[in-house]
Amino acid sequence: MVVLLTPQSTKLSGGYLYNRYVSVELPGERFRYLQLASRPAAAKPVHPKETEYSSGPEPPAPQELAGLGVPATATLLLDSLYLSYPRWVEALHAHHRGALAMLVHYLPSLDPILTQAAAEKLRRAEIACLSCCSRVIVPSHYMKKELERLLEPASPLITLAPPGVRITGINSHGKERVGLIDRPSSHTPSEPKLLTIANWTTAKNHRFLLLVLAELRDLPWRWRIFGGADEKGALTEEFRYEAKELGLSERIHIGPQIEPEQVQTEMRQADLFLFPSRFESYGMVVAEALAAGLPVVANRTGGIPEVGGDSPAVILCSGDEDFAARSEWRLAMSRLLRSEKLRNQLSIAAAKRAQSLPGWPDTAALILSALEQN
């Protein structure tokens, strides 16, 4: 039995969706997905030193897992959100009779907005956690290389399990791939619809794209953004203020976090997918956009180049925030906004690329096979 443990959350990050899609594909007698409620903030910490790395609520004590139905000899697959809790992971390693593995959706220490000191503190926590694991699952070659660099010379076994892509017509056992997400036959060529799906964090870089589009105000476009707001809502408020100051408020819609089915609806109605994130282990939403037949403009960062491969449908730009990077984005956007013919050509290329990406049954099978070898 493999049990995937992750903290409870209402935010639909790529990692949570990965966990959800994998668990749906696997038989319940061999794989269980358990979201753990954290201890209340007022409770006495199980591991007093844990706050060195995380100020959030504590995970439940290792001895409490049996009461949640976790078999004593199960292989525990820990979500990488627990990389901030090395003392807890070490306690699991000491007390749990089964193997420990980790599903590394991302490494917090790679976040480009961190100071060197903050990144180093996180690296220490990551090394402590990963040293307790006999196997690690990663979504991309990029993340595999980063882990090997972090843990050299003694790296655990690393299994590459790229995220699947939802293709219309895949049955519950992944036997068929009938077709891509259906797209309406008519769009409004006079006003291309731009779409971004990204939670509001500094690294997702929404403001950078706002400045790019401000330089393209003479071209027709409408931009729709969906994602969970940051904790205090400061990023969205600053964005709204700046959009108003630039005279672009009427052309930009900011929506809340939406469910995957709503994401597909938005993608069906869009013409271009824009993803200016500076920090991605893979870029699941880019794969979803390709499956919707959407050309993508994104930063050349992390695992995103692996999603696009050599397809012309994914146009990669510099991930910097300087004037040269903005010029690169502006030129790419200008070409696409001016040419419906080019957008249509790249839409076909996007669908073709999506057909070559794995489905979720493939990803789930890779993970279960690797962990049952422990």
C-alpha positions in Angstrom: 0.0 0.0 0.0 1.2 3.5 -0.9 -0.3 6.5 1.0 0.2 10.0 -0.5 0.2 12.5 2.3 -0.3 16.2 1.7 -1.5 19.2 3.8 -5.1 20.2 3.4 -5.6 23.3 1.3 -8.3 25.1 -0.6 -5.8 26.5 -3.2 -5.7 24.7 -6.5 -2.0 24.6 -7.3 -0.5 22.4 -10.0 0.9 20.1 -7.2 -2.6 19.6 -5.7 -4.1 18.9 -9.1 -1.2 16.4 -9.9 -2.0 14.6 -6.7 -5.7 14.5 -7.4 -5.4 13.2 -11.0 -2.9 10.5 -10.0 -5.1 9.3 -7.1 -8.1 9.0 -9.4 -6.2 6.7 -11.7 -5.0 4.2 -9.1 -6.8 1.3 -7.4 -7.8 2.0 -3.9 -6.5 -1.2 -2.5 -2.9 -0.2 -3.6 -2.9 3.6 -3.3 -4.6 6.1 -1.0 -4.5 9.9 -1.1 -4.8 11.5 2.4 -4.9 15.2 3.0 -3.8 15.9 6.6 -5.3 18.6 8.7 -2.6 20.6 10.5 -2.4 21.1 14.2 -4.1 24.3 15.4 -1.6 27.2 15.8 -2.2 27.3 19.5 -1.2 23.7 20.1 2.2 22.9 21.6 4.6 22.1 18.7 5.6 18.5 18.4 9.1 19.6 17.2 10.1 23.0 18.8 12.9 23.5 16.2 10.5 23.2 13.3 9.9 27.0 13.3 13.4 27.4 12.1 12.1 26.6 8.6 8.3 27.1 8.8 6.0 29.4 10.8 2.9 27.5 9.6 0.8 25.1 11.6 2.3 21.7 12.5 1.5 18.5 10.7 -0.1 15.8 12.9 2.3 13.8 15.0 3.6 10.6 13.3 1.9 8.4 15.9 -1.4 9.9 14.9 -1.3 8.5 11.4 -2.4 5.1 12.5 -5.7 6.7 13.8 -6.2 8.1 10.3 -6.0 4.6 8.8 -2.4 4.6 7.6 -1.0 1.1 7.7 2.1 0.7 9.8 4.1 -0.7 6.9 2.7 1.4 4.1 5.1 3.3 1.8 4.5 7.0 2.7 4.7 9.4 -0.3 5.1 12.9 1.1 4.1 15.9 -0.9 7.0 18.4 -1.2 5.0 21.0 0.8 6.5 19.0 3.8 10.0 20.1 2.8 9.6 22.9 5.2 9.1 20.4 8.1 12.4 18.5 8.4 12.0 17.6 12.1 8.6 16.0 11.3 10.0 14.1 8.3 12.9 12.9 10.4 10.4 11.7 13.1 8.4 9.8 10.5 11.6 8.2 9.3 12.5 7.2 12.8 9.0 5.8 13.8 7.3 4.6 10.7 8.0 1.0 9.7 7.4 1.4 6.0 9.5 3.3 3.4 9.4 7.1 2.9 9.4 8.7 -0.5 8.8 12.2 -1.6 6.8 13.7 -4.5 8.9 16.8 -5.3 6.6 19.1 -7.2 9.1 21.9 -6.6 12.0 22.9 -4.5 11.3 26.1 -2.4 15.0 27.1 -2.4 14.8 27.6 -6.2 12.4 30.5 -6.0 14.1 33.4 -7.7 12.8 36.0 -5.4 14.6 34.6 -2.3 17.7 36.1 -0.8 20.8 34.0 -0.8 20.5 33.5 3.0 16.8 32.4 2.8 17.5 30.0 -0.1 20.4 28.4 1.9 18.2 27.9 4.9 15.6 26.2 2.7 18.3 24.0 1.1 19.3 22.7 4.5 15.7 21.8 5.3 15.3 20.1 1.8 18.5 18.0 2.3 17.4 16.9 5.8 14.0 15.8 4.4 15.2 14.1 1.2 17.9 12.3 3.1 15.2 10.4 4.9 13.6 9.2 1.6 14.6 6.0 -0.3 13.0 7.3 -3.5 11.9 10.7 -5.0 9.4 11.3 -7.7 9.9 14.4 -9.9 7.8 16.0 -12.7 10.7 17.0 -15.1 14.3 16.4 -16.2 15.0 19.9 -14.9 13.9 19.0 -11.4 15.8 15.7 -11.5 19.0 17.6 -12.3 18.4 20.1 -9.5 17.9 17.3 -7.0 21.0 15.5 -8.1 22.9 18.8 -7.7 21.4 19.4 -4.3 22.0 15.9 -2.9 25.3 14.9 -4.5 27.1 12.6 -4.0 24.4 10.6 -2.1 21.2 11.0 -4.1 18.2 8.7 -3.5 16.6 6.8 -6.4 14.8 9.4 -8.6 11.8 8.5 -10.8 10.7 10.9 -13.5 6.9 11.0 -13.8 5.9 14.0 -16.0 2.3 15.3 -15.4 -0.3 13.9 -17.7 -2.5 16.0 -19.8 -6.3 15.7 -19.9 -7.4 14.7 -23.4 -11.1 14.6 -24.2 -12.2 11.0 -24.6 -9.7 9.3 -22.3 -11.6 6.7 -20.4 -11.0 5.9 -16.7 -8.4 3.3 -17.6 -6.6 5.5 -20.1 -7.3 3.0 -23.0 -8.2 5.6 -25.6 -7.2 9.1 -26.6 -10.1 10.2 -28.8 -9.3 13.9 -29.3 -8.3 17.2 -27.9 -10.4 19.7 -26.0 -13.1 20.9 -28.5 -12.7 24.5 -29.6 -15.5 26.7 -31.0 -15.3 27.2 -34.7 -15.6 31.0 -34.6 -13.5 33.5 -32.6 -13.4 37.2 -32.9 -10.3 37.9 -35.0 -10.6 41.7 -34.4 -10.0 41.3 -30.7 -7.8 38.3 -29.6 -8.6 36.8 -26.2 -5.6 36.4 -24.0 -5.7 34.0 -21.0 -3.5 33.5 -17.9 -4.2 30.9 -15.2 -1.9 31.4 -12.3 -2.2 32.0 -8.6 -1.1 35.4 -7.4 2.4 35.1 -6.2 5.4 37.4 -6.9 7.1 34.6 -8.9 4.0 34.2 -11.2 4.9 37.7 -12.6 1.5 39.1 -13.5 2.8 42.6 -13.3 5.6 42.0 -15.8 3.0 41.0 -18.4 0.9 44.1 -17.6 3.8 46.3 -18.6 4.3 44.4 -21.8 0.7 44.7 -22.8 0.8 48.4 -21.9 3.3 48.8 -24.8 0.8 47.0 -27.1 -2.2 49.1 -26.2 -2.6 50.2 -29.8 -3.4 46.6 -30.8 -6.7 44.9 -30.0 -6.8 42.4 -27.2 -8.6 41.4 -24.1 -6.9 39.7 -21.2 -8.6 37.3 -18.7 -6.7 36.2 -15.5 -7.8 33.6 -13.1 -6.0 32.4 -9.9 -6.1 32.3 -6.1 -5.3 35.6 -4.5 -2.3 36.0 -2.3 -3.0 35.8 1.5 -3.7 39.6 2.0 -4.7 40.4 -1.6 -1.9 42.9 -1.9 -0.7 41.7 -5.3 -4.1 41.8 -6.9 -4.8 45.3 -5.5 -1.5 46.7 -6.7 -2.1 45.1 -10.1 -5.6 46.6 -10.3 -4.3 50.0 -9.3 -1.5 50.0 -11.9 -3.8 48.7 -14.6 -6.1 51.6 -13.9 -3.2 54.1 -14.0 -2.2 52.7 -17.4 -5.7 53.0 -18.7 -6.1 49.2 -19.2 -8.7 48.3 -16.6 -11.5 47.9 -19.1 -9.5 45.4 -21.2 -8.5 43.1 -18.2 -10.7 40.8 -16.3 -9.4 39.4 -13.0 -11.3 36.4 -11.8 -10.9 34.0 -8.8 -9.4 30.6 -8.6 -11.5 28.3 -10.8 -12.0 24.5 -11.0 -10.3 22.5 -13.8 -13.6 22.2 -15.8 -13.9 26.0 -15.8 -10.3 26.3 -16.9 -11.1 24.1 -19.9 -14.1 26.3 -20.7 -11.9 29.5 -20.6 -9.3 27.8 -22.7 -11.9 26.9 -25.3 -12.8 30.5 -25.6 -9.3 32.0 -25.7 -6.9 32.6 -28.6 -3.5 32.8 -26.7 -2.2 31.5 -23.4 0.3 33.8 -21.6 2.4 32.4 -18.8 5.1 34.8 -17.5 6.0 32.8 -14.4 9.7 32.9 -13.4 9.7 29.6 -11.4 8.2 26.4 -12.7 9.2 22.8 -12.1 7.2 21.7 -15.1 4.2 23.9 -16.1 1.1 21.7 -16.0 -1.1 24.6 -17.1 1.0 25.0 -20.3 0.3 21.4 -21.2 -3.4 22.0 -20.6 -3.3 25.0 -22.9 -1.6 22.9 -25.6 -4.4 20.3 -25.3 -6.9 23.1 -25.8 -5.1 24.0 -29.0 -3.7 27.3 -27.6 -0.4 28.8 -28.7 1.6 29.7 -25.6 4.0 32.5 -24.8 6.0 31.7 -21.6 9.4 32.2 -20.0 12.3 29.9 -20.7 12.5 28.6 -17.1 12.6 25.4 -15.2 10.7 22.5 -16.9 8.6 24.6 -19.3 10.9 23.9 -22.3 10.2 20.2 -21.7 6.5 20.7 -22.1 6.8 22.5 -25.4 9.6 20.3 -26.8 10.5 21.6 -30.3 7.0 22.6 -31.1 6.6 26.1 -32.5 3.3 26.4 -30.5 5.3 27.3 -27.4 7.2 30.6 -27.8 9.8 30.9 -25.1 11.2 34.3 -23.9 13.7 35.3 -21.3 12.7 35.0 -17.7 14.4 38.2 -16.6 12.5 41.3 -15.7 14.7 43.8 -17.5 14.0 45.9 -20.6 15.5 43.3 -23.0 13.2 40.6 -21.7 10.2 42.9 -22.0 11.2 43.7 -25.6 11.4 39.9 -26.3 7.9 39.4 -25.0 6.6 42.5 -26.8 7.9 41.3 -30.2 6.4 37.8 -29.7 3.1 39.1 -28.6 3.0 41.7 -31.4 3.4 39.0 -34.1 0.7 36.9 -32.6 -1.8 39.7 -32.1 -1.4 41.0 -35.6 -1.8 37.7 -37.4 -4.8 35.4 -37.1 -3.3 33.1 -39.7 -0.2 32.6 -37.5 -2.4 31.9 -34.4 -4.3 29.3 -36.4 -1.2 27.6 -37.6 0.2 27.5 -34.0 -3.1 26.2 -32.7 -2.7 23.2 -34.9 0.9 22.7 -33.8 -0.3 23.0 -30.1 -2.8 20.2 -30.6 -0.2 18.0 -32.3 2.3 18.6 -29.4 -0.4 17.7 -26.8 -1.0 14.4 -28.5 2.6 13.4 -27.7 2.4 14.2 -24.0 1.6 11.4 -21.5 -1.9 10.9 -20.1 -2.6 10.7 -16.4 -2.9 6.9 -16.4 0.7 6.8 -17.7 1.9 9.1 -14.9 0.0 7.2 -12.2 1.3 3.8 -13.4 4.9 5.1 -13.4 4.6 6.3 -9.8 3.0 3.2 -8.4 5.4 0.9 -10.2 8.4 2.8 -8.8 7.1 2.9 -5.2 6.0 -0.8 -5.1 9.6 -1.7 -5.8 10.7 -0.1 -2.5 
